[in-house]
Amino acid sequence: MKAKFNKSWNSSKQPRKQVKFRANAPNHIKRTFMGSTLDKVLRKKYGRRTIEVKKGDEVKIMRGKFKGKQGKVGSIDIKNTRLTVDGAQRTKHGGEKLVTWFNPSKVKIIVLDDKDSRRLNKSKKTETKTEEKIEKKTEVKKETKEVKKDIKEKKK
């Protein structure tokens, strides 16, 4: 791997190189690290398993002290790949409340913020492509079954 950031770098088994890749990545690539899993209903609707978290999405925290708590995404820190959830705050011994940061892999998106139409259009395109692929596969299977039947009939 090069000194700073190499866009064409594929992968490595060595954790030190993986950490270096993520740390030295520019923000437009770090944005893709902000992906979070979708709820089952949204997976079916958009034909995707994950999508990038944005401010305004409603998420459910899946790990840690706040597990099971739901709230809207308050702010996102792309540089450090973390986000805050409204309503999830820690309290210090003096009673002062602190913002709690979460890794996007530790939350599940329950409701997508639909203000950005391009974000949803990307998802719908993938859904239609997967549906078309499934239809083509079923057609091919039917055709092969018919061909096999014809061959059996000719043998008889």
Secondary structure, DSSP 4 states (H G I P E B T S, - for coil): --SS--TT----S-HHHHHHHHHH--HHHHGGGGEEEEPHHHHHHHT-SEEE--TT-EEEE-SSTTTT-EEEEEEEETTTTEEEEEEEEEE-TTS-EEEEEE-GGGEEEEE--TT-HHHHHHHHHHHHHHHHHHHHHHHHHHHHHHHHHHHHHHH-
